[in-house]
């Protein structure tokens, strides 16, 4: 593909090739970043988007191809060299120093010091406070990053990048864990930077955001560029077709009523400071959605149901009439409750373990043989069966989870918990940061397990998933369930109105 010439281009990439062992991640990619333009880079998980961004950012050296930065050839040996040329990246995974404060992270390697090299802590705190206020981030400079929820960590990460005064800013799924109000702030910042002449690459699965803020769009598939055009000259349907190589028709689940008998009963569940008298019933074969805005208690619901919300939890969780301790995840799992968390890297997969090990870990006792030896052949067959069923794209069952794209890591998580044969499957943001094609496949998985009688609690802020998958939707507001929507009443506007107002329209 030949790129349209842009005289104001900051960076031009031509014929970029990158291989990882037997996997060809980039196949002769041409790409350019215009001065003062926002360039959307989209494609399914594994299409090569993040790899291209990491080549530009100096994380991975290309195997072949050229890069011109403001007309001069460049080749970065590491990320520091790219950063020195003011190429700044916000990676998909939060890479802040968890044990440091917000202020220390915001000004890391850019701290104010005296002439003797002593940190000016007051100036550091004041600068951080000014940044947080400017970008409407509700945290304090002295807060330790590890104590923050994922959405606020991501906002701190974005503001840290902006403070480095980038010439080129690479944003890899910057809004994937943000609330609606935080998304508005992030998009405003992106527009402001572009107006100041910064060249921006926005990698996102949220096509509505791409069409809202981007000037140009490039679609990647299987490591190559399959389309490149101005956003004004294309449509979302055309982009989706280019991404997946086929027409994707998104359909709502046909069933709009509970399919079976009561399965999971939650009664007066309380988590101090977070949940207040939460009660609901999940039926066999039902997909029960739950949603709410920041501060609604939604982030604590899935953990509380699974028994992982910490000390002080009160109330009753019962599965098929049998009480399950609300403070014991091991008993919850043994009873038949599975939890897919919203942080797959820190709480889900083991990145440096093989896919075989990740998928079989919760059911290792199944493979116990004589003398304490594991049935390795059985484990491999189990992993291969799941990989085929869930269409996991990987070099093989012995690949490390770290080698996979985010979408394929998520499928491995699904495989891991499906192997426990759950009666209730709690899914916390199951499609966050997932491409269109993978979302379609995950919806199919949800339909399949619900049809088999599994009760699904779908905890998510993604309205599309709620509308397409849920039989009913619980609305949370300030730690409590204030009502529900069911059947034809499950719609985007109704969910948004109820979440924001704290009232479900009659």
C-alpha positions as CSV (number, residue, x, y, z in Angstrom):
1,X,0.0,0.0,0.0
2,X,1.3,3.5,-0.9
3,X,0.5,6.2,1.6
4,X,-1.0,9.5,0.5
5,X,1.8,12.1,0.8
6,X,1.3,14.5,3.7
7,X,3.9,17.4,3.7
8,X,3.2,17.9,7.4
9,X,4.0,14.3,8.3
10,X,6.1,14.0,11.5
11,X,6.9,10.3,11.0
12,X,6.8,8.1,8.0
13,X,7.1,4.3,8.2
14,X,7.8,2.2,5.1
15,X,7.9,-1.5,4.7
16,X,8.1,-2.3,8.5
17,X,8.5,-6.0,9.1
18,X,8.6,-7.6,12.6
19,X,8.8,-11.3,13.4
20,X,8.6,-13.1,16.8
21,X,9.9,-16.6,16.3
22,X,7.5,-18.2,13.8
23,X,4.9,-15.4,14.1
24,X,5.1,-12.6,11.6
25,X,3.6,-9.7,13.5
26,X,4.1,-7.0,10.9
27,X,4.2,-7.6,7.1
28,X,5.7,-4.6,5.3
29,X,3.6,-2.0,7.0
30,X,3.4,1.6,5.6
31,X,2.1,4.2,8.1
32,X,2.5,7.9,8.8
33,X,1.7,10.4,11.5
34,X,0.7,13.9,10.5
35,X,1.6,17.0,12.5
36,X,-1.5,18.2,14.4
37,X,-3.6,15.2,13.2
38,X,-5.2,12.4,15.1
39,X,-4.7,9.0,13.4
40,X,-6.9,6.1,14.4
41,X,-5.3,2.7,14.2
42,X,-7.8,-0.1,14.4
43,X,-8.0,-3.9,13.9
44,X,-8.8,-7.1,15.7
45,X,-6.6,-8.3,18.6
46,X,-3.5,-9.7,17.1
47,X,-3.7,-7.6,13.9
48,X,-0.4,-5.9,14.7
49,X,-1.5,-2.5,16.1
50,X,0.4,-2.6,19.4
51,X,3.5,-4.1,17.7
52,X,3.6,-1.3,15.2
53,X,3.2,1.3,18.1
54,X,6.1,-0.5,20.0
55,X,8.3,-0.3,16.9
56,X,7.7,3.4,16.6
57,X,8.3,3.8,20.4
58,X,11.6,1.9,20.3
59,X,10.4,-1.0,22.4
60,X,10.9,-3.5,19.4
61,X,13.5,-2.8,16.7
62,X,12.1,-3.6,13.2
63,X,13.5,-6.6,11.3
64,X,13.4,-4.4,8.1
65,X,11.9,-1.2,6.8
66,X,12.6,2.4,7.4
67,X,11.3,5.3,9.6
68,X,11.7,9.0,8.8
69,X,11.2,11.4,11.7
70,X,10.7,14.9,10.3
71,X,12.5,13.8,7.1
72,X,15.5,12.2,8.8
73,X,16.0,8.4,9.0
74,X,15.8,7.0,12.6
75,X,16.2,3.6,14.2
76,X,15.7,3.4,17.9
77,X,17.6,0.8,19.9
78,X,15.3,1.2,23.0
79,X,12.4,3.2,24.3
80,X,14.6,5.8,25.9
81,X,16.0,6.9,22.5
82,X,12.5,7.4,21.2
83,X,11.4,9.3,24.3
84,X,14.5,11.6,23.9
85,X,13.0,12.5,20.5
86,X,9.7,13.2,22.3
87,X,7.9,10.1,21.1
88,X,5.7,9.3,24.1
89,X,3.6,6.2,24.6
90,X,0.6,5.4,26.8
91,X,0.6,1.6,26.7
92,X,-2.5,-0.5,27.0
93,X,-1.4,-2.0,30.3
94,X,-0.9,0.5,33.2
95,X,2.9,0.8,33.7
96,X,3.0,3.1,36.6
97,X,5.2,2.3,39.6
98,X,2.6,0.9,42.0
99,X,4.5,1.6,45.2
100,X,5.1,5.3,44.4
101,X,2.7,8.1,44.9
102,X,0.7,9.8,42.2
103,X,3.0,12.9,42.3
104,X,6.1,10.7,42.1
105,X,4.8,8.9,39.1
106,X,3.6,12.0,37.3
107,X,7.1,13.6,37.6
108,X,9.2,10.5,37.4
109,X,12.6,11.4,35.8
110,X,11.3,14.9,35.6
111,X,11.4,15.9,39.3
112,X,12.1,19.5,40.4
113,X,15.4,19.7,42.3
114,X,17.6,22.2,44.0
115,X,21.0,23.1,42.6
116,X,22.4,20.3,44.8
117,X,20.1,17.7,43.3
118,X,17.8,17.5,46.3
119,X,14.1,16.9,45.6
120,X,11.8,20.0,46.0
121,X,8.9,18.0,47.4
122,X,6.6,21.0,47.9
123,X,7.1,22.1,44.2
124,X,6.6,18.5,43.2
125,X,3.3,18.3,45.1
126,X,2.1,21.6,43.8
127,X,2.9,20.7,40.2
128,X,1.1,17.4,40.5
129,X,-1.9,19.1,42.2
130,X,-2.1,21.6,39.3
131,X,-2.1,18.8,36.7
132,X,-4.7,16.8,38.5
133,X,-7.0,19.8,38.8
134,X,-6.4,20.9,35.2
135,X,-7.5,17.5,33.9
136,X,-10.2,16.9,36.6
137,X,-8.6,13.8,38.1
138,X,-10.1,13.1,41.5
139,X,-7.0,11.8,43.3
140,X,-4.5,13.4,45.7
141,X,-0.8,13.8,44.9
142,X,0.2,11.7,47.9
143,X,-2.1,8.8,47.1
144,X,-0.1,5.6,46.5
145,X,-0.9,4.3,43.0
146,X,-1.5,0.7,44.1
147,X,-4.5,2.0,46.1
148,X,-6.2,3.5,43.1
149,X,-8.9,1.7,40.9
150,X,-7.8,0.9,37.4
151,X,-9.7,3.9,35.8
152,X,-7.8,6.4,37.9
153,X,-4.5,4.7,37.3
154,X,-5.1,5.0,33.6
155,X,-5.9,8.7,33.9
156,X,-2.7,9.3,35.8
157,X,-0.8,7.4,33.1
158,X,-2.4,9.6,30.4
159,X,-1.6,12.9,32.3
160,X,2.0,11.7,32.9
161,X,2.4,11.3,29.2
162,X,0.9,14.7,28.4
163,X,3.2,16.4,30.9
164,X,6.3,15.1,29.0
165,X,5.4,17.6,26.2
166,X,5.2,15.0,23.4
167,X,5.9,15.7,19.7
168,X,4.3,12.3,18.9
169,X,1.8,10.6,21.3
170,X,1.0,7.0,20.9
171,X,-2.2,6.0,22.8
172,X,-2.9,2.2,23.0
173,X,-6.4,1.7,24.3
174,X,-6.3,4.8,26.5
175,X,-10.0,4.7,27.4
176,X,-10.5,1.0,27.9
177,X,-11.1,1.2,31.6
178,X,-12.4,4.7,32.0
179,X,-15.8,5.9,33.0
180,X,-17.9,8.0,30.6
181,X,-16.9,11.3,32.3
182,X,-13.2,10.3,32.2
183,X,-13.5,9.4,28.5
184,X,-14.8,12.9,27.9
185,X,-11.8,14.4,29.6
186,X,-9.4,12.1,27.8
187,X,-10.9,13.0,24.4
188,X,-10.8,16.7,25.2
189,X,-7.1,16.4,26.0
190,X,-6.4,14.6,22.8
191,X,-8.1,17.3,20.7
192,X,-6.2,20.0,22.6
193,X,-2.9,18.3,22.0
194,X,-3.6,17.9,18.3
195,X,-4.6,21.6,18.1
196,X,-1.1,22.4,19.5
197,X,0.6,20.4,16.7
198,X,1.1,17.1,18.4
199,X,0.8,14.1,16.1
200,X,-1.4,11.5,17.8
201,X,-2.0,7.8,17.1
202,X,-5.1,6.5,18.8
203,X,-5.4,2.7,19.0
204,X,-8.9,1.8,20.2
205,X,-11.6,-0.8,19.9
206,X,-14.1,1.9,20.6
207,X,-14.9,2.9,17.0
208,X,-17.4,5.6,18.1
209,X,-14.4,7.4,19.7
210,X,-12.3,6.9,16.6
211,X,-15.0,8.5,14.5
212,X,-15.5,11.3,17.0
213,X,-12.0,12.6,17.3
214,X,-9.8,11.2,14.5
215,X,-8.8,12.8,11.2
216,X,-7.4,9.6,9.5
217,X,-8.0,5.9,10.0
218,X,-5.8,2.9,9.2
219,X,-7.1,-0.6,9.4
220,X,-4.8,-3.5,10.1
221,X,-5.4,-7.3,9.7
222,X,-3.0,-10.2,10.1
223,X,0.0,-7.9,10.4
224,X,-0.7,-5.8,7.3
225,X,-2.6,-2.6,6.4
226,X,-5.8,-3.3,4.6
227,X,-7.3,0.2,4.5
228,X,-6.3,3.8,4.9
229,X,-8.5,6.8,4.4
230,X,-9.8,10.0,5.9
231,X,-12.4,9.4,8.6
232,X,-14.8,11.7,6.7
233,X,-14.6,9.4,3.7
234,X,-15.6,6.1,5.4
235,X,-18.2,4.6,7.7
236,X,-18.2,2.4,10.8
237,X,-19.7,-0.5,8.8
238,X,-16.9,-0.3,6.2
239,X,-14.2,-0.2,8.9
240,X,-15.7,-3.2,10.7
241,X,-15.8,-5.2,7.5
242,X,-12.2,-4.3,6.7
243,X,-11.2,-5.3,10.3
244,X,-12.7,-8.8,10.3
245,X,-12.6,-9.5,6.5
246,X,-16.4,-10.2,6.6
247,X,-19.7,-8.6,7.4
248,X,-20.5,-8.6,11.1
249,X,-24.1,-8.6,12.1
250,X,-24.6,-7.8,15.8
251,X,-27.8,-9.3,17.1
252,X,-29.5,-9.2,20.5
253,X,-30.1,-12.4,22.4
254,X,-33.5,-13.7,21.5
255,X,-34.6,-14.7,25.0
256,X,-35.8,-11.9,27.2
257,X,-37.1,-13.8,30.2
258,X,-35.5,-15.9,32.9
259,X,-34.9,-19.4,31.5
260,X,-35.1,-21.5,34.6
261,X,-35.4,-21.9,38.3
262,X,-33.7,-19.5,40.8
263,X,-30.0,-20.4,40.9
264,X,-28.1,-17.7,42.8
265,X,-29.7,-15.7,45.6
266,X,-28.0,-12.7,47.1
267,X,-29.6,-11.2,50.2
268,X,-28.7,-8.0,51.9
269,X,-25.0,-8.1,50.8
270,X,-23.0,-5.3,52.5
271,X,-19.4,-4.2,51.9
272,X,-18.5,-1.4,54.3
273,X,-18.3,1.9,52.4
274,X,-19.1,0.2,49.0
275,X,-22.3,-1.9,48.9
276,X,-25.5,-1.5,50.9
277,X,-28.1,-4.2,51.3
278,X,-27.7,-5.6,47.7
279,X,-30.2,-8.3,47.0
280,X,-31.1,-10.1,43.7
281,X,-31.8,-13.5,42.2
282,X,-30.1,-15.0,39.1
283,X,-31.9,-17.8,37.3
284,X,-30.6,-20.8,35.4
285,X,-29.7,-19.9,31.9
286,X,-30.2,-16.2,32.5
287,X,-27.8,-13.4,31.6
288,X,-28.3,-10.8,34.3
289,X,-26.5,-7.5,33.6
290,X,-25.4,-5.1,36.3
291,X,-24.1,-1.6,35.6
292,X,-23.6,1.9,37.1
293,X,-21.4,4.9,37.0
294,X,-18.2,5.6,39.0
295,X,-18.9,5.4,42.7
296,X,-22.0,3.2,42.2
297,X,-20.4,0.2,43.9
298,X,-20.3,-1.8,40.6
299,X,-16.6,-2.4,40.9
300,X,-17.2,-4.2,44.2
301,X,-20.2,-6.3,43.2
302,X,-18.5,-9.1,41.4
303,X,-15.8,-9.6,44.1
304,X,-18.5,-9.6,46.8
305,X,-20.6,-12.3,45.1
306,X,-17.4,-14.4,44.7
307,X,-16.4,-13.9,48.3
308,X,-13.3,-11.8,47.5
309,X,-14.3,-8.4,48.7
310,X,-12.2,-8.5,51.9
311,X,-13.1,-8.2,55.6
312,X,-16.4,-6.9,57.0
313,X,-18.7,-8.3,54.3
314,X,-22.1,-9.3,55.6
315,X,-25.2,-10.8,54.0
316,X,-26.0,-14.1,52.4
317,X,-25.0,-15.7,49.1
318,X,-26.8,-19.0,48.3
319,X,-26.3,-21.3,45.3
320,X,-29.2,-23.6,44.7
321,X,-30.4,-22.9,48.2
322,X,-27.1,-23.7,49.9
323,X,-25.3,-20.8,51.6
324,X,-21.9,-19.9,50.4
325,X,-19.6,-17.9,52.7
326,X,-19.4,-14.3,51.4
327,X,-15.7,-14.2,52.5
328,X,-14.2,-17.4,51.1
329,X,-13.3,-17.5,47.4
330,X,-12.1,-21.1,47.6
331,X,-15.5,-22.2,48.9
332,X,-17.3,-20.1,46.2
333,X,-15.2,-21.8,43.5
334,X,-15.9,-25.3,45.0
335,X,-19.6,-24.6,45.1
336,X,-19.6,-23.7,41.4
337,X,-19.1,-19.9,41.1
338,X,-16.4,-18.7,38.7
339,X,-15.1,-15.1,38.5
340,X,-13.6,-13.5,35.4
341,X,-11.9,-10.3,36.8
342,X,-11.5,-7.0,35.0
343,X,-7.7,-7.0,35.4
344,X,-6.5,-10.0,33.4
345,X,-2.8,-9.3,33.7
346,X,-2.7,-8.9,37.5
347,X,-5.6,-11.1,38.6
348,X,-6.3,-13.4,35.7
349,X,-3.6,-15.0,33.6
350,X,-0.1,-15.9,34.7
351,X,1.9,-14.1,31.9
352,X,5.0,-16.2,32.1
353,X,3.2,-19.6,32.3
354,X,2.2,-21.6,29.2
355,X,-1.4,-21.7,28.0
356,X,-1.5,-25.4,29.1
357,X,-0.7,-24.3,32.7
358,X,-3.0,-21.3,32.6
359,X,-6.0,-23.2,31.4
360,X,-5.5,-26.2,33.7
361,X,-4.5,-24.4,36.9
362,X,-7.9,-24.3,38.6
363,X,-8.5,-28.0,37.9
364,X,-5.0,-29.5,38.5
365,X,-6.4,-32.2,40.8
366,X,-8.2,-33.6,37.8
367,X,-4.8,-34.5,36.2
368,X,-3.3,-36.0,39.4
369,X,-1.7,-39.4,38.7
370,X,0.2,-42.1,40.6
371,X,3.1,-40.9,42.8
372,X,1.9,-37.2,42.5
373,X,2.8,-37.0,38.9
374,X,0.6,-34.9,36.6
375,X,-1.0,-36.3,33.4
376,X,0.7,-33.9,31.1
377,X,-0.8,-35.4,28.0
378,X,-4.3,-34.9,29.4
379,X,-3.5,-31.3,30.2
380,X,-2.2,-30.6,26.7
381,X,-5.4,-32.1,25.2
382,X,-7.5,-30.0,27.5
383,X,-5.7,-26.9,26.5
384,X,-5.9,-27.7,22.7
385,X,-9.6,-28.5,23.0
386,X,-10.3,-25.1,24.6
387,X,-8.0,-23.2,22.2
388,X,-9.9,-24.7,19.2
389,X,-13.3,-24.1,20.8
390,X,-12.6,-20.5,21.6
391,X,-10.5,-19.7,18.5
392,X,-7.4,-18.8,20.5
393,X,-4.7,-17.6,18.1
394,X,-1.3,-18.7,19.5
395,X,1.8,-20.5,18.2
396,X,0.7,-23.5,20.3
397,X,-0.4,-24.7,23.7
398,X,3.1,-24.2,25.1
399,X,3.2,-20.5,24.2
400,X,3.6,-18.1,27.1
401,X,0.4,-16.2,27.9
402,X,2.5,-13.0,27.6
403,X,3.0,-13.7,23.9
404,X,-0.7,-13.4,23.1
405,X,-2.7,-10.3,22.2
406,X,-5.2,-9.0,24.8
407,X,-8.2,-10.6,23.1
408,X,-6.6,-14.0,23.0
409,X,-5.5,-13.6,26.6
410,X,-9.1,-13.0,27.5
411,X,-10.2,-16.1,25.7
412,X,-7.6,-18.1,27.7
413,X,-9.2,-16.7,30.9
414,X,-12.6,-17.9,29.6
415,X,-11.2,-21.3,28.9
416,X,-9.6,-21.5,32.4
417,X,-12.9,-20.9,34.2
418,X,-15.1,-22.9,31.8
419,X,-13.0,-25.9,32.7
420,X,-14.3,-25.6,36.3
421,X,-17.8,-26.3,34.9
422,X,-19.4,-23.4,36.8
423,X,-23.0,-23.2,37.7
424,X,-22.7,-19.4,38.0
425,X,-20.2,-17.4,35.9
426,X,-19.5,-13.9,37.2
427,X,-18.0,-11.8,34.4
428,X,-16.5,-8.4,35.3
429,X,-16.0,-6.3,32.1
430,X,-15.4,-9.4,29.9
431,X,-15.1,-7.5,26.7
432,X,-13.0,-4.6,27.9
433,X,-10.2,-3.8,25.4
434,X,-11.4,-6.5,23.0
435,X,-11.8,-6.0,19.2
436,X,-15.0,-6.4,17.3
437,X,-14.4,-9.9,16.0
438,X,-13.4,-11.2,19.5
439,X,-16.5,-9.5,21.0
440,X,-18.7,-11.3,18.6
441,X,-17.0,-14.6,19.6
442,X,-17.3,-13.9,23.3
443,X,-21.0,-13.1,22.9
444,X,-21.4,-16.5,21.3
445,X,-19.6,-18.1,24.3
446,X,-22.0,-16.3,26.7
447,X,-25.0,-17.5,24.7
448,X,-23.6,-21.1,24.6
449,X,-23.1,-21.4,28.3
450,X,-26.4,-19.7,29.2
451,X,-28.2,-22.1,26.9
452,X,-26.5,-24.9,28.9
453,X,-28.2,-23.6,32.0
454,X,-25.3,-21.6,33.5
455,X,-26.4,-18.4,35.2
456,X,-24.3,-15.4,34.0
457,X,-23.8,-12.2,36.0
458,X,-22.5,-9.7,33.5
459,X,-21.0,-6.8,35.4
460,X,-20.0,-4.1,32.9
461,X,-20.2,-0.4,31.9
462,X,-20.2,-1.3,28.2
463,X,-23.7,-0.4,27.1
464,X,-23.6,-2.4,23.9
465,X,-22.8,-5.6,25.8
466,X,-25.7,-5.0,28.2
467,X,-28.2,-4.3,25.5
468,X,-27.1,-7.2,23.3
469,X,-26.6,-9.9,26.0
470,X,-28.8,-9.2,29.0
471,X,-32.2,-10.6,29.8
472,X,-32.4,-8.1,32.7
473,X,-30.1,-5.3,33.8
474,X,-29.7,-4.2,37.5
475,X,-28.9,-0.5,38.0
476,X,-26.6,0.4,40.8
477,X,-26.4,3.8,42.3
478,X,-24.3,4.9,45.3
479,X,-23.8,1.3,46.5
480,X,-27.3,0.0,46.1
481,X,-29.5,-1.6,43.4
482,X,-32.2,1.0,42.7
483,X,-34.1,-1.0,40.1
484,X,-33.9,-3.2,37.0
485,X,-34.7,-3.1,33.3
486,X,-36.1,-6.2,31.5
487,X,-37.0,-7.3,28.1
488,X,-37.6,-4.5,25.6
489,X,-36.9,-1.9,28.3
490,X,-33.2,-2.8,28.1
491,X,-31.8,0.0,25.9
492,X,-28.9,2.4,25.9
493,X,-30.9,5.5,26.8
494,X,-32.8,3.8,29.6
495,X,-29.6,2.5,31.1
496,X,-27.8,5.8,30.9
497,X,-30.8,7.7,32.4
498,X,-31.2,5.3,35.3
499,X,-27.5,5.2,36.0
500,X,-27.1,8.9,36.1
501,X,-30.4,9.9,37.8
502,X,-30.6,7.0,40.3
503,X,-34.2,6.3,39.1
504,X,-35.6,3.7,36.8
505,X,-38.3,5.1,34.6
506,X,-41.7,3.3,35.2
